[in-house]
Amino acid sequence: MFENLSEKLDGIFRKLKGRGRLDEENIQAAMKEIRMALLEADVNFRVVRDFIDDVKKRAVGQEIMDSITPGQQVVKVVHDRLIELMGGVSSQLKFGSRIPAPIMLTGLQGCGKTTTAVKLARHVAAQGKRVTLVSADVYRPAAMQQLKVLGAQIGAGVFDSADLRDPVEICVRAVEEARRAGYEVIIVDTAGRLAIDAEMMDELKRIKTLINPSEILFVADAMTGQDAVNAAGRFNELLGIDGVIMTKMDGDARGGAALSLKAVIGKPIKFVGVGEKVDALEVFHPDRMASRILGMGDVLSLVEKVQAVVDEKDARTLEQKIRKNEFTLADFRSQLTQIRKMGSIQDILGMIPGMKKIKNLGEMAPDDGEFVRIGAIIDSMTAKERRNHLLIDGSRRKRIARGSGTTIQDVNRMLKNYEEMRKMMKRMTKGGIKSLRRGNFPF
């Protein structure tokens, strides 16, 4: 999302770092360029004005201008100010003392509330809480059925509204049923509209009054830019919200909404949706996002992703195999499967400091189709071939290519990549899988 902004800021900072000393004129010129980059990224113009004024005051200080590395000091000022702009620290969900704790999702039609409700339920369940869902959308065809199907995928409870047609009554009864069933959290998926209207807001206010939610979260579509910020502000005025979930952050929008929201409406972004799958919801960390925007990577998020998919026992077994040079094609396939669980390769590489500066990063990162081809090729091998790749001669390669629906060139390329991976992992045996646990990938 922030690719264009990151590239422009990187160019600006490279010029600053290239100067031995900085004067007020240099900083003024840089601030002008940063201002244009932020405006082009669709950041609210008032937010840009205040941001630039504040950075300028901090950057023009004698302490920075006389330092040994003034360019890097200016980057630090921008980094710190970006963190402040997005809220400073990550905001946690508030559950309160009520059982169950109702969490109410609101937003305009098409912003992704229903899928977000399921993603949030999965996140809450991962914290050890029993969670159920309810749809109060009686207007959109199959809205309730969609929630039921998605809820079943994550093993969450879903309230069956049966023949009820009043959204307010549905929510009240769902909370009562959740209390009887021993659920700790209930997530309420409310109806949306194409635009804010009095009827919708009246319905939401009545739901709020009767279920007394511990959190009201506005679901905003990042692709709509400043319209999302304006809608969130209006909901906050009329209903009162506690935070925002920004969806479609994996899209190609310019990102200005994420940078503007906290400053404009005074409410934090609590989560971001980064894909369509039920696990594609992340806690929003302003410091990590600022580092990503400035091309500094996001090692903490990377380590968390690794820890979520790498089993400690499997990691030790893998370490022993690498040490003994017994890393097989079956192990190679297993490692690729784990990588896929962490999300897109391009996003993962972008979390590694400095990687975003590589212009052909997108070409380097294999797509889902490449993963499918590799899996098909390895699956078409015999057990002996997977254990010992040296057995795979020309005739075997032809057979494997036919069996996997690929070409001999595809098989050759996969085997070459596997060999490179073996060599790389062998070089890392001194650090072993301890390096992996710290977030240093051997792939």
C-alpha positions as CSV (number, residue, x, y, z in Angstrom):
1,M,0.0,0.0,0.0
2,F,2.7,2.5,0.9
3,E,5.1,1.5,-1.9
4,N,5.0,4.8,-3.8
5,L,5.3,6.9,-0.6
6,S,8.2,4.7,0.6
7,E,10.1,5.1,-2.7
8,K,9.7,8.9,-2.7
9,L,10.7,9.3,0.9
10,D,13.7,7.0,0.3
11,G,14.8,9.2,-2.5
12,I,14.4,12.4,-0.4
13,F,16.4,10.9,2.5
14,R,19.1,9.6,0.3
15,K,19.8,13.2,-0.9
16,L,19.8,14.4,2.7
17,K,22.2,11.7,3.9
18,G,24.5,12.5,0.9
19,R,25.2,16.0,2.3
20,G,28.0,16.4,4.8
21,R,26.2,19.2,6.5
22,L,22.6,20.5,6.5
23,D,21.4,24.1,6.6
24,E,17.9,25.5,6.9
25,E,17.6,25.8,3.1
26,N,18.4,22.1,2.6
27,I,15.8,21.1,5.2
28,Q,13.2,23.5,3.8
29,A,13.6,21.9,0.4
30,A,13.4,18.4,1.8
31,M,10.2,19.3,3.7
32,K,8.6,20.6,0.5
33,E,9.3,17.3,-1.2
34,I,8.0,15.3,1.8
35,R,4.9,17.5,1.8
36,M,4.2,16.7,-1.8
37,A,4.8,13.0,-1.3
38,L,2.3,12.9,1.6
39,L,-0.3,14.8,-0.4
40,E,0.1,12.5,-3.3
41,A,-0.4,9.6,-0.9
42,D,-3.8,11.0,-0.1
43,V,-3.0,12.2,3.4
44,N,-5.4,14.8,4.7
45,F,-4.0,18.3,3.8
46,R,-4.4,19.6,7.4
47,V,-2.6,16.6,8.8
48,V,0.2,17.2,6.2
49,R,0.5,20.8,7.2
50,D,0.8,20.1,10.9
51,F,3.1,17.2,10.3
52,I,5.5,19.3,8.1
53,D,5.5,22.2,10.5
54,D,6.3,20.0,13.5
55,V,9.1,18.0,11.7
56,K,10.6,21.3,10.4
57,K,10.7,22.7,14.0
58,R,12.5,19.6,15.3
59,A,14.8,19.2,12.3
60,V,16.1,22.8,12.2
61,G,17.3,22.6,15.8
62,Q,21.0,23.2,16.2
63,E,21.6,19.8,17.8
64,I,20.6,18.1,14.6
65,M,22.2,20.4,12.1
66,D,25.5,20.2,14.0
67,S,25.5,16.4,14.5
68,I,27.9,14.1,12.7
69,T,25.0,12.5,10.8
70,P,22.4,15.2,10.3
71,G,20.6,13.4,7.4
72,Q,20.0,10.3,9.6
73,Q,18.8,12.5,12.4
74,V,16.2,14.0,10.2
75,V,15.0,10.5,9.2
76,K,14.7,9.7,12.9
77,V,12.6,12.9,13.4
78,V,10.2,11.9,10.6
79,H,10.0,8.3,11.9
80,D,9.2,9.5,15.4
81,R,6.6,11.9,14.1
82,L,5.0,9.2,11.9
83,I,4.6,7.0,15.0
84,E,2.9,9.9,16.9
85,L,0.7,10.6,13.9
86,M,-0.7,7.1,13.9
87,G,-1.4,7.0,17.6
88,G,2.0,6.2,19.2
89,V,1.2,2.8,20.6
90,S,-1.1,-0.1,19.6
91,S,-4.6,0.0,21.1
92,Q,-5.9,-3.2,22.7
93,L,-9.5,-4.4,22.7
94,K,-11.5,-3.6,25.8
95,F,-13.7,-6.4,27.1
96,G,-14.8,-4.9,30.4
97,S,-16.4,-6.9,33.2
98,R,-19.6,-8.0,31.4
99,I,-20.1,-11.6,30.3
100,P,-20.5,-11.8,27.4
101,A,-18.7,-8.6,26.3
102,P,-20.4,-7.3,23.1
103,I,-18.2,-5.9,20.4
104,M,-20.2,-4.0,17.8
105,L,-18.9,-3.6,14.2
106,T,-20.3,-0.8,12.2
107,G,-19.5,0.7,8.7
108,L,-20.8,1.4,5.3
109,Q,-21.9,-1.3,2.9
110,G,-19.1,-3.1,1.1
111,C,-16.4,-2.3,3.6
112,G,-16.0,-5.9,4.6
113,K,-17.7,-6.0,8.0
114,T,-18.9,-9.7,7.8
115,T,-15.5,-11.1,6.9
116,T,-13.9,-8.8,9.4
117,A,-16.3,-10.0,12.2
118,V,-15.1,-13.6,11.6
119,K,-11.4,-12.6,11.5
120,L,-11.9,-10.7,14.7
121,A,-13.6,-13.7,16.3
122,R,-10.6,-15.8,15.4
123,H,-8.3,-13.3,16.9
124,V,-10.3,-13.2,20.1
125,A,-10.5,-17.0,20.3
126,A,-6.7,-17.2,20.0
127,Q,-6.6,-15.2,23.3
128,G,-8.4,-18.1,25.0
129,K,-11.9,-16.6,25.0
130,R,-15.1,-18.4,24.0
131,V,-16.6,-16.2,21.2
132,T,-19.8,-16.2,19.3
133,L,-21.2,-14.2,16.4
134,V,-24.5,-12.6,15.4
135,S,-25.6,-10.9,12.2
136,A,-28.0,-8.0,12.6
137,D,-28.1,-7.4,8.8
138,V,-31.6,-8.4,7.8
139,Y,-31.4,-6.3,4.6
140,R,-28.6,-7.8,2.6
141,P,-29.5,-11.2,1.0
142,A,-27.6,-14.1,2.5
143,A,-25.8,-11.9,5.0
144,M,-26.7,-14.2,7.9
145,Q,-25.9,-17.3,5.9
146,Q,-22.5,-15.9,5.0
147,L,-21.6,-15.3,8.6
148,K,-22.8,-18.8,9.5
149,V,-20.6,-20.4,6.9
150,L,-17.5,-18.3,7.8
151,G,-18.1,-18.8,11.5
152,A,-18.1,-22.6,11.0
153,Q,-14.7,-22.4,9.4
154,I,-13.1,-21.1,12.6
155,G,-15.3,-23.1,15.0
156,A,-17.1,-20.1,16.5
157,G,-20.7,-20.0,17.6
158,V,-23.2,-18.2,15.4
159,F,-26.6,-17.1,16.7
160,D,-29.5,-18.5,14.7
161,S,-32.0,-15.6,14.3
162,A,-34.6,-18.0,12.8
163,D,-37.5,-15.9,11.7
164,L,-36.7,-12.7,13.6
165,R,-36.7,-9.6,11.3
166,D,-36.0,-6.8,13.8
167,P,-32.2,-6.2,14.0
168,V,-32.5,-4.7,17.6
169,E,-34.4,-7.8,18.8
170,I,-31.9,-10.1,17.2
171,C,-29.0,-8.5,19.0
172,V,-30.7,-8.5,22.4
173,R,-31.7,-12.2,22.1
174,A,-28.2,-13.1,20.8
175,V,-26.6,-11.5,23.9
176,E,-29.0,-13.4,26.2
177,E,-28.4,-16.7,24.5
178,A,-24.6,-16.1,24.5
179,R,-24.8,-15.5,28.3
180,R,-26.8,-18.7,28.8
181,A,-24.3,-20.7,26.7
182,G,-21.3,-19.4,28.6
183,Y,-19.7,-17.3,25.8
184,E,-17.3,-14.6,27.0
185,V,-17.4,-12.4,23.9
186,I,-20.1,-11.8,21.2
187,I,-19.3,-10.0,18.0
188,V,-22.2,-8.1,16.4
189,D,-22.1,-7.7,12.7
190,T,-24.5,-4.7,12.0
191,A,-26.1,-3.7,8.6
192,G,-24.5,-1.1,6.4
193,R,-25.8,1.3,3.8
194,L,-24.3,2.9,0.7
195,A,-24.3,6.2,2.6
196,I,-25.0,7.3,6.1
197,D,-28.7,7.9,6.7
198,A,-31.0,8.7,9.7
199,E,-32.7,5.3,9.6
200,M,-29.4,3.4,9.9
201,M,-28.0,5.5,12.6
202,D,-31.2,5.3,14.6
203,E,-31.1,1.5,14.4
204,L,-27.4,1.5,15.5
205,K,-28.2,3.8,18.4
206,R,-31.0,1.5,19.7
207,I,-28.7,-1.5,19.4
208,K,-26.0,0.3,21.3
209,T,-28.4,1.4,24.1
210,L,-29.8,-2.1,24.6
211,I,-26.7,-4.3,24.5
212,N,-24.2,-1.7,25.9
213,P,-21.2,-2.8,23.9
214,S,-17.7,-2.8,25.4
215,E,-16.3,-1.7,22.1
216,I,-17.8,-0.1,19.0
217,L,-15.5,-0.5,16.0
218,F,-15.9,1.2,12.7
219,V,-14.8,-0.9,9.7
220,A,-13.2,1.3,7.1
221,D,-12.2,0.4,3.5
222,A,-8.7,1.7,2.9
223,M,-9.3,1.7,-0.8
224,T,-11.8,4.6,-0.4
225,G,-9.1,7.0,1.0
226,Q,-10.3,10.1,2.7
227,D,-13.9,9.1,2.2
228,A,-13.2,6.4,4.8
229,V,-11.8,9.0,7.2
230,N,-14.8,11.3,6.7
231,A,-17.3,8.4,7.2
232,A,-15.5,7.3,10.4
233,G,-15.6,10.9,11.7
234,R,-19.4,11.0,11.0
235,F,-20.0,7.7,12.8
236,N,-18.0,9.0,15.7
237,E,-20.1,12.1,15.9
238,L,-23.5,10.4,15.7
239,L,-22.8,7.1,17.4
240,G,-19.5,7.3,19.2
241,I,-16.8,4.7,18.2
242,D,-13.8,3.3,20.1
243,G,-11.6,2.5,17.2
244,V,-11.2,1.5,13.6
245,I,-10.5,-1.6,11.7
246,M,-8.9,-0.7,8.3
247,T,-9.6,-3.4,5.7
248,K,-8.0,-4.0,2.3
249,M,-4.6,-2.8,3.5
250,D,-3.0,-5.3,1.1
251,G,-4.5,-3.4,-1.9
252,D,-2.9,-0.8,-4.0
253,A,-4.5,2.3,-2.4
254,R,-2.2,5.2,-1.6
255,G,-2.5,4.7,2.2
256,G,-3.4,8.3,3.2
257,A,-6.4,7.1,5.2
258,A,-4.3,5.1,7.6
259,L,-2.0,8.1,8.1
260,S,-4.8,10.6,8.6
261,L,-7.4,8.8,10.7
262,K,-6.1,9.2,14.2
263,A,-5.2,12.8,13.7
264,V,-8.6,13.7,12.1
265,I,-11.1,11.9,14.4
266,G,-9.0,11.2,17.5
267,K,-9.7,7.4,17.4
268,P,-7.0,4.7,16.9
269,I,-6.7,2.1,14.2
270,K,-6.8,-1.1,16.2
271,F,-6.6,-3.7,13.5
272,V,-5.8,-3.9,9.8
273,G,-7.1,-6.5,7.3
274,V,-4.3,-7.7,5.0
275,G,-6.1,-10.3,2.9
276,E,-9.2,-12.4,2.3
277,K,-8.4,-15.4,4.5
278,V,-9.8,-15.7,8.0
279,D,-6.3,-15.3,9.5
280,A,-5.6,-12.1,7.6
281,L,-6.1,-9.7,10.4
282,E,-3.2,-8.0,12.2
283,V,-3.0,-5.8,15.3
284,F,-2.1,-2.3,14.1
285,H,1.3,-1.2,15.5
286,P,2.1,2.5,14.7
287,D,5.9,2.0,15.3
288,R,6.1,-1.0,13.0
289,M,4.0,0.7,10.3
290,A,6.2,3.8,10.4
291,S,9.3,1.6,10.0
292,R,7.7,-0.2,7.0
293,I,6.9,3.2,5.4
294,L,10.5,4.3,5.7
295,G,11.9,1.1,4.4
296,M,13.3,0.0,7.8
297,G,11.5,-3.3,7.7
298,D,9.4,-4.9,10.5
299,V,11.4,-7.6,12.2
300,L,9.1,-7.9,15.2
301,S,6.1,-8.8,13.0
302,L,8.3,-11.1,11.0
303,V,9.4,-13.0,14.1
304,E,5.8,-13.2,15.3
305,K,4.7,-14.8,12.0
306,V,7.6,-17.3,12.2
307,Q,6.7,-18.2,15.8
308,A,3.0,-18.7,14.8
309,V,3.9,-21.4,12.2
310,V,7.1,-22.9,13.3
311,D,6.8,-25.7,15.9
312,E,9.7,-25.8,18.4
313,K,10.0,-29.6,18.1
314,D,10.0,-29.5,14.2
315,A,12.6,-26.7,14.3
316,R,15.0,-28.8,16.4
317,T,14.5,-31.8,14.0
318,L,15.1,-29.5,11.0
319,E,18.3,-28.2,12.7
320,Q,19.6,-31.7,13.1
321,K,18.9,-32.6,9.5
322,I,20.7,-29.5,8.3
323,R,23.7,-30.2,10.4
324,K,23.9,-33.8,9.0
325,N,23.3,-32.5,5.5
326,E,20.0,-34.6,5.4
327,F,17.7,-31.8,4.2
328,T,15.5,-33.5,1.7
329,L,13.0,-32.5,-1.0
330,A,10.2,-33.5,1.4
331,D,11.7,-31.0,4.0
332,F,11.9,-28.4,1.2
333,R,8.2,-28.8,0.5
334,S,7.4,-28.6,4.2
335,Q,9.3,-25.3,4.5
336,L,7.6,-23.8,1.5
337,T,4.2,-24.8,3.1
338,Q,5.1,-22.9,6.3
339,I,6.2,-19.8,4.3
340,R,2.8,-19.8,2.6
341,K,1.0,-19.8,5.9
342,M,2.8,-16.5,6.8
343,G,1.2,-14.6,3.9
344,S,2.5,-13.3,0.6
345,I,6.3,-13.6,0.0
346,Q,6.5,-10.0,-1.1
347,D,5.0,-8.8,2.2
348,I,7.4,-11.1,4.1
349,L,10.4,-9.8,2.2
350,G,9.2,-6.3,2.8
351,M,9.5,-6.9,6.5
352,I,13.3,-7.5,6.2
353,P,15.2,-4.2,6.6
354,G,16.5,-2.8,3.3
355,M,14.5,-5.3,1.1
356,K,12.0,-2.7,0.0
357,K,14.8,-0.7,-1.7
358,I,15.4,-3.6,-4.2
359,K,13.5,-2.5,-7.3
360,N,12.8,-5.9,-8.7
361,L,11.5,-7.3,-5.3
362,G,8.2,-8.2,-7.0
363,E,10.0,-10.3,-9.6
364,M,12.1,-12.1,-7.0
365,A,9.1,-13.1,-4.9
366,P,7.4,-16.3,-6.3
367,D,3.7,-16.1,-6.7
368,D,1.1,-18.7,-5.5
369,G,1.3,-20.4,-8.9
370,E,5.0,-21.1,-8.5
371,F,4.3,-22.7,-5.1
372,V,1.6,-24.9,-6.6
373,R,4.1,-26.0,-9.4
374,I,6.8,-26.8,-6.9
375,G,4.3,-28.8,-4.8
376,A,3.1,-30.7,-7.8
377,I,6.6,-31.5,-8.9
378,I,7.7,-32.9,-5.6
379,D,4.5,-34.8,-5.2
380,S,5.1,-36.5,-8.6
381,M,8.4,-37.9,-7.3
382,T,8.8,-41.3,-5.6
383,A,9.7,-41.5,-1.9
384,K,13.3,-42.5,-2.8
385,E,13.6,-39.5,-5.1
386,R,12.4,-37.1,-2.4
387,R,15.0,-38.6,0.0
388,N,17.8,-38.5,-2.5
389,H,17.6,-35.9,-5.3
390,L,20.8,-37.2,-6.9
391,L,18.7,-40.2,-8.2
392,I,16.8,-37.8,-10.5
393,D,18.4,-38.2,-13.9
394,G,17.1,-37.1,-17.3
395,S,14.5,-39.8,-17.8
396,R,13.2,-39.3,-14.2
397,R,12.9,-35.6,-14.9
398,K,10.7,-36.3,-18.0
399,R,8.5,-38.6,-15.9
400,I,8.1,-36.1,-13.1
401,A,7.3,-33.3,-15.5
402,R,4.6,-35.4,-17.2
403,G,3.2,-36.4,-13.8
404,S,3.1,-32.8,-12.5
405,G,1.8,-31.2,-15.6
406,T,4.9,-29.0,-15.8
407,T,7.9,-28.8,-18.1
408,I,11.4,-30.3,-17.7
409,Q,12.6,-26.7,-17.4
410,D,10.3,-26.2,-14.4
411,V,11.7,-29.4,-12.8
412,N,15.3,-28.3,-13.4
413,R,14.6,-24.8,-12.0
414,M,13.0,-26.3,-8.9
415,L,15.9,-28.7,-8.3
416,K,18.4,-25.8,-8.7
417,N,16.4,-23.7,-6.2
418,Y,16.5,-26.7,-3.8
419,E,20.2,-27.0,-4.1
420,E,20.7,-23.3,-3.5
421,M,18.6,-23.6,-0.4
422,R,20.6,-26.6,0.9
423,K,23.8,-24.6,0.5
424,M,22.4,-21.5,2.2
425,M,21.0,-23.5,5.1
426,K,24.3,-25.4,5.5
427,R,26.1,-22.1,5.8
428,M,23.7,-21.2,8.6
429,T,24.3,-24.3,10.7
430,K,26.6,-22.4,13.1
431,G,23.5,-20.3,14.1
432,G,21.2,-23.2,13.4
433,I,17.5,-22.9,13.9
434,K,18.2,-20.5,16.8
435,S,18.7,-18.0,13.9
436,L,15.3,-18.9,12.6
437,R,13.7,-18.4,16.0
438,R,15.1,-14.9,16.0
439,G,13.5,-14.2,12.7
440,N,16.5,-14.8,10.3
441,F,15.1,-16.9,7.5
442,P,17.0,-19.7,5.9
443,F,14.8,-19.4,2.8
